[in-house]
Amino acid sequence: MIEIKDKQNCCGCTACTAICPKGCIEMKEDMEGFLYPVVDQRNCVNCGVCEKVCPILNCKDKKTFGQKAYIVQNKDEKVLQESTAGGAFTAIAEYVIKRGGVVFGVELNKDLVAHHIYVDTIGELKRFRNSKYVQSSVGGECYIQLNPS
């Protein structure tokens, strides 16, 4: 069963909530407004899948690599004005969509809550533009959409 004793050991990805076969893990807000998993211990069967999916508990070894830096600026003036990092994300996302892929990203909904969604058209990419300096809610539906089996 997943248990967060130190907040720095949780990234708020909600993978544990999404994978729990008993649905007994809920993301709850702390006093600072950040979401952390809380397990309903009465319904937990201690299967351990929440711990197996956790990226913090299952951190891969760091690999050293030669780092390079690139400066990217989108050629589309409208995209450039609506973007905060030169519009690189839009250019990469357009590449993916043109090849039949989908793109997941974060949008602010009408209540100004940052949450993950996916889009499959270039016109919808504008929903992801601009920075959101808050924790976003991944939600279980994104994991299901990624792996619909």
PAZAPA-4460 file (N, C-alpha, C; in steps of 0.05 Angstrom, whole numbers, plus 32768, in hexadecimal, padded with zeros to 4 digits):
% residues 149
    n_x    n_y    n_z   ca_x   ca_y   ca_z    c_x    c_y    c_z   seq   type   mol
   8011   7FE9   8000   8000   8000   8000   8012   8019   8000     1      M     A
   800B   802C   7FEF   801B   8044   7FED   8015   8056   8005     2      I     A
   802A   8061   8010   8028   8072   8027   803C   8089   8024     3      E     A
   8032   80A1   8024   8044   80B8   8021   804B   80C4   803D     4      I     A
   8064   80C0   8045   806C   80CA   805F   807A   80E5   805C     5      K     A
   8087   80E9   8045   8095   8101   803F   808B   810B   8024     6      D     A
   8080   8123   8023   8073   812E   800B   8086   812F   7FF3     7      K     A
   80A0   8131   7FF7   80B2   8132   7FE0   80B4   8117   7FD2     8      Q     A
   80A8   8103   7FDE   80A8   80E8   7FD2   808E   80E2   7FC3     9      N     A
   8081   80F7   7FBB   8068   80F4   7FAA   8068   810A   7F96    10      C     A
   8064   8103   7F7D   8063   8117   7F68   8046   811E   7F60    11      C     A
   8033   8111   7F6C   8017   8117   7F67   800D   810E   7F4C    12      G     A
   8019   80F9   7F41   8013   80F0   7F26   7FF8   80E1   7F24    13      C     A
   7FED   80D8   7F3A   7FD4   80C9   7F3C   7FD5   80AD   7F30    14      T     A
   7FEC   80A4   7F29   7FEE   8089   7F1E   7FE4   8074   7F31    15      A     A
   7FEA   8077   7F4B   7FE1   8064   7F5F   7FC2   8064   7F61    16      C     A
   7FB6   807B   7F5F   7F99   807D   7F60   7F8D   806F   7F47    17      T     A
   7F98   8074   7F30   7F8E   8069   7F18   7F90   804A   7F16    18      A     A
   7FA5   803F   7F22   7FAA   8022   7F1F   7F9D   8011   7F35    19      I     A
   7F95   801D   7F4A   7F8B   800E   7F61   7F72   7FFD   7F59    20      C     A
   7F74   7FE3   7F5B   7F5D   7FD2   7F52   7F45   7FD4   7F64    21      P     A
   7F48   7FDE   7F7C   7F32   7FE1   7F8F   7F28   7FFE   7F90    22      K     A
   7F36   8010   7F83   7F2D   802C   7F83   7F2E   8038   7F9F    23      G     A
   7F41   802F   7FAF   7F42   8039   7FCB   7F57   804E   7FCF    24      C     A
   7F62   8059   7FBA   7F76   806F   7FBD   7F69   8088   7FB1    25      I     A
   7F69   809D   7FC1   7F5E   80B7   7FB9   7F73   80CD   7FBC    26      E     A
   7F74   80DF   7FA9   7F86   80F5   7FAC   7F78   810B   7FBD    27      M     A
   7F85   8112   7FD3   7F79   8126   7FE4   7F8C   813E   7FE7    28      K     A
   7F80   8155   7FEA   7F8F   816E   7FEC   7F9A   8172   8008    29      E     A
   7FB3   817A   8009   7FBF   8181   8024   7FBA   819E   802A    30      D     A
   7FC5   81A7   8040   7FC0   81C3   8049   7FCB   81D8   8035    31      M     A
   7FDE   81D0   8025   7FEA   81E2   8011   7FDC   81E1   7FF6    32      E     A
   7FC9   81CE   7FF3   7FBA   81CC   7FDA   7FC5   81B7   7FC7    33      G     A
   7FD9   81A7   7FCF   7FE4   8193   7FBE   7FD6   8178   7FC3    34      F     A
   7FD4   8168   7FAD   7FC7   814F   7FAF   7FDA   8138   7FB5    35      L     A
   7FD2   8127   7FC8   7FE2   810F   7FD0   7FCF   80F8   7FD3    36      Y     A
   7FD9   80DF   7FCE   7FC7   80C8   7FD0   7FC2   80C0   7FED    37      P     A
   7FA9   80B9   7FF2   7FA0   80B0   800C   7F92   8095   8007    38      V     A
   7F9A   8080   8016   7F90   8065   8012   7F7A   805F   8027    39      V     A
   7F63   8056   801D   7F4E   804C   802E   7F57   8030   8037    40      D     A
   7F63   802E   804E   7F6F   8015   8057   7F5B   7FFE   805B    41      Q     A
   7F42   8005   8060   7F2E   7FF0   8063   7F29   7FE0   804A    42      R     A
   7F2C   7FED   8033   7F27   7FE0   8019   7F40   7FD7   800B    43      N     A
   7F57   7FDF   8014   7F71   7FD8   8007   7F76   7FBA   800C    44      C     A
   7F7E   7FAC   7FF7   7F85   7F90   7FF8   7FA3   7F8B   7FF8    45      V     A
   7FB2   7FA0   7FFA   7FD0   7F9F   7FFA   7FDB   7F90   7FE2    46      N     A
   7FD0   7F96   7FCB   7FDA   7F88   7FB2   7FF5   7F93   7FA9    47      C     A
   7FFB   7FAD   7FB1   8015   7FB8   7FAB   8017   7FC5   7F8F    48      G     A
   8002   7FC5   7F7F   8005   7FD1   7F64   8009   7FEF   7F66    49      V     A
   7FFF   7FFC   7F7A   8003   8019   7F7D   8020   801F   7F81    50      C     A
   802E   800E   7F90   804A   8012   7F95   805B   800C   7F7C    51      E     A
   8052   7FF8   7F6D   8060   7FF0   7F54   805F   8005   7F3F    52      K     A
   8049   8015   7F3E   8046   8029   7F29   8051   8044   7F31    53      V     A
   8058   8047   7F4A   8062   8061   7F54   807D   8068   7F48    54      C     A
   807F   807F   7F3A   8099   8087   7F2E   80AE   8090   7F42    55      P     A
   80A5   8097   7F5A   80B8   809F   7F6F   80C4   8086   7F7D    56      I     A
   80B3   8073   7F83   80BC   805A   7F8F   80CC   8049   7F7C    57      L     A
   80C8   804C   7F62   80D5   803C   7F4E   80E6   804D   7F3C    58      N     A
   80F5   805E   7F47   8106   8071   7F38   811C   8061   7F2A    59      C     A
   811F   8066   7F11   8134   8059   7F01   814F   8066   7F06    60      K     A
   8164   8056   7F03   817F   8061   7F07   8184   8077   7EF3    61      D     A
   8191   808C   7EFD   8198   80A2   7EEC   81AE   809A   7ED9    62      K     A
   81AB   80A2   7EC0   81BF   809D   7EAC   81CC   80B7   7EA4    63      K     A
   81E6   80B7   7EA2   81F4   80CF   7E9A   81F3   80D0   7E7C    64      T     A
   81F1   80E8   7E72   81F0   80EC   7E55   81FB   8108   7E4F    65      F     A
   8204   810B   7E36   820E   8125   7E2D   81F6   8137   7E28    66      G     A
   81F4   814C   7E36   81DD   815E   7E34   81E2   8173   7E1E    67      Q     A
   81CE   8178   7E0F   81CF   818D   7DFA   81B8   81A0   7E00    68      K     A
   81BA   81B8   7DF7   81A5   81CC   7DFA   819D   81D7   7DDE    69      A     A
   8184   81DB   7DDB   817A   81E6   7DC2   8168   81FE   7DC8    70      Y     A
   8168   8211   7DB6   8156   8228   7DB8   8141   8224   7DA2    71      I     A
   8128   8224   7DAA   8112   8220   7D96   80FF   8237   7D98    72      V     A
   80F7   8240   7D80   80E2   8255   7D7F   80D0   824E   7D68    73      Q     A
   80B6   824B   7D6E   80A2   8245   7D5A   80A1   825B   7D45    74      N     A
   809E   8253   7D2B   809D   8267   7D16   8082   8275   7D14    75      K     A
   806D   8268   7D1F   8052   8273   7D1E   8050   8289   7D34    76      D     A
   804C   82A2   7D2B   804C   82B9   7D3E   8035   82B6   7D52    77      E     A
   801E   82AC   7D4A   8007   82A9   7D5D   800E   8295   7D73    78      K     A
   801A   827E   7D6B   8022   826A   7D7E   8037   8275   7D90    79      V     A
   804A   8284   7D85   8060   828F   7D95   8055   82A3   7DAA    80      L     A
   8042   82B3   7DA3   8036   82C7   7DB6   8026   82B9   7DCC    81      Q     A
   801A   82A2   7DC6   8009   8294   7DD9   8019   8280   7DEA    82      E     A
   8033   827D   7DE4   8043   826A   7DF2   8056   8277   7E05    83      S     A
   8060   8268   7E19   8073   8273   7E2C   808F   8268   7E29    84      T     A
   8093   8254   7E18   80AE   8249   7E15   80B5   8247   7DF7    85      A     A
   80AE   825B   7DE8   80B6   825B   7DCC   80A5   824B   7DBA    86      G     A
   8090   823D   7DC5   807E   822E   7DB4   8089   8213   7DAB    87      G     A
   809E   8209   7DB9   80AA   81EF   7DB2   8096   81D9   7DB5    88      A     A
   8087   81D9   7DCB   8074   81C4   7DD1   8060   81C1   7DBA    89      F     A
   8056   81D7   7DB0   8042   81D6   7D9A   804E   81CA   7D81    90      T     A
   8067   81D1   7D7A   8074   81C6   7D63   8078   81A7   7D65    91      A     A
   8080   819E   7D7D   8084   8182   7D81   8069   8173   7D81    92      I     A
   8055   817F   7D8E   803A   8173   7D8F   802E   8171   7D73    93      A     A
   8031   8186   7D63   8027   8185   7D47   8034   816E   7D38    94      E     A
   804D   8169   7D3C   805B   8153   7D2F   804E   8139   7D36    95      Y     A
   8048   8135   7D50   803C   811C   7D5A   8020   8119   7D4E    96      V     A
   8010   812D   7D4E   7FF4   812B   7D44   7FF3   8126   7D26    97      I     A
   8005   8133   7D17   8006   812F   7CFA   800D   8112   7CF3    98      K     A
   8018   8104   7D06   8020   80E8   7D01   800C   80D4   7D0F    99      R     A
   7FF4   80DF   7D15   7FDF   80CE   7D20   7FE0   80CA   7D3E   100      G     A
   7FF0   80D8   7D4C   7FF2   80D5   7D69   7FDF   80E8   7D78   101      G     A
   7FDF   80E5   7D92   7FD0   80F8   7DA3   7FE4   8104   7DB6   102      V     A
   7FDC   811B   7DC2   7FEE   812A   7DD4   7FE0   812F   7DEE   103      V     A
   7FED   8128   7E04   7FE3   812F   7E1E   7FF0   8148   7E28   104      F     A
   7FE1   8158   7E36   7FEC   8171   7E41   7FD9   817B   7E57   105      G     A
   7FE0   8193   7E61   7FD1   819F   7E77   7FC2   81B8   7E6D   106      V     A
   7FA9   81BA   7E74   7F99   81D2   7E6F   7F8D   81DC   7E89   107      E     A
   7F86   81F5   7E89   7F77   8200   7E9F   7F59   81FF   7E97   108      L     A
   7F49   81F3   7EA8   7F2C   81F2   7EA2   7F1F   820C   7EAA   109      N     A
   7F05   820D   7EA6   7EF7   8227   7EAC   7EF8   822F   7EC9   110      K     A
   7EFE   821C   7EDB   7F01   8222   7EF7   7F1E   8228   7EFF   111      D     A
   7F2F   822A   7EEA   7F4C   822F   7EED   7F5B   8219   7EFC   112      L     A
   7F52   8200   7EF7   7F5F   81E8   7F02   7F6F   81DC   7EEC   113      V     A
   7F88   81D7   7EF1   7F9A   81CB   7EDD   7F95   81AD   7EDD   114      A     A
   7F8F   81A2   7EC5   7F8B   8185   7EC3   7F95   817B   7EA8   115      H     A
   7F9C   8161   7EA7   7FA6   8155   7E8F   7F90   814C   7E7D   116      H     A
   7F93   8150   7E63   7F81   8146   7E4F   7F92   813D   7E37   117      I     A
   7F84   8131   7E23   7F92   812B   7E0A   7F83   8138   7DF3   118      Y     A
   7F92   813F   7DDF   7F86   814A   7DC6   7F91   813A   7DAF   119      V     A
   7F81   813A   7D99   7F8A   812C   7D81   7F88   813D   7D68   120      D     A
   7F84   8157   7D6C   7F84   816A   7D55   7F97   8181   7D5B   121      T     A
   7FA2   818C   7D46   7FB4   81A3   7D4A   7FA6   81BB   7D55   122      I     A
   7F8D   81BF   7D4E   7F7D   81D6   7D58   7F7A   81D5   7D76   123      G     A
   7F7A   81BE   7D82   7F76   81BC   7D9F   7F8F   81C1   7DAF   124      E     A
   7FA6   81C3   7DA2   7FBF   81C7   7DB1   7FC0   81E1   7DC0   125      L     A
   7FB0   81F5   7DB7   7FB0   820F   7DC5   7FA7   820C   7DE2   126      K     A
   7F99   81F6   7DE8   7F8F   81F2   7E03   7FA7   81EE   7E17   127      R     A
   7FBE   81E6   7E0D   7FD5   81E0   7E1E   7FE8   81F8   7E21   128      F     A
   7FE4   820D   7E12   7FF7   8223   7E12   7FF5   8233   7E2C   129      R     A
   800B   8240   7E33   800F   8250   7E4B   8016   823F   7E62   130      N     A
   8027   824A   7E74   8030   823B   7E8B   801A   823A   7EA1   131      S     A
   801B   8225   7EB0   8008   8222   7EC6   801A   821A   7EDE   132      K     A
   801E   822C   7EF0   8031   8227   7F06   8022   821D   7F1E   133      Y     A
   8013   8207   7F1A   8004   81FA   7F2F   8006   81DB   7F2A   134      V     A
   7FFF   81CC   7F3E   7FFE   81AF   7F3B   7FE7   81A8   7F29   135      Q     A
   7FEB   8197   7F15   7FD5   818F   7F04   7FCA   8174   7F0C   136      S     A
   7FB1   816F   7F05   7FA4   8156   7F0B   7FA6   8144   7EF3   137      S     A
   7FB5   812E   7EF5   7FB7   811B   7EDF   7F9C   810D   7EDC   138      V     A
   7F92   8102   7EF1   7F79   80F4   7EF0   7F7C   80D9   7EE3   139      G     A
   7F6C   80C6   7EED   7F6D   80AB   7EE2   7F66   80A8   7EC5   140      G     A
   7F55   80BA   7EBB   7F4D   80B7   7E9F   7F64   80B9   7E8C   141      E     A
   7F78   80C9   7E92   7F8F   80CB   7E80   7F9E   80B0   7E7E   142      C     A
   7FA1   80A3   7E94   7FAE   8089   7E94   7F9E   8074   7E84   143      Y     A
   7F84   8076   7E86   7F72   8064   7E77   7F74   806A   7E59   144      I     A
   7F74   8084   7E52   7F76   808C   7E36   7F91   8084   7E2A   145      Q     A
   7FA6   8084   7E3A   7FC0   807C   7E31   7FC1   805E   7E2B   146      L     A
   7FB3   804E   7E3B   7FB3   8031   7E39   7F96   8027   7E3B   147      N     A
   7F87   8029   7E25   7F6B   8023   7E26   7F63   8005   7E29   148      P     A
   7F76   7FF4   7E2C   7F70   7FD7   7E2E   7F64   7FD0   7E49   149      S     A
***
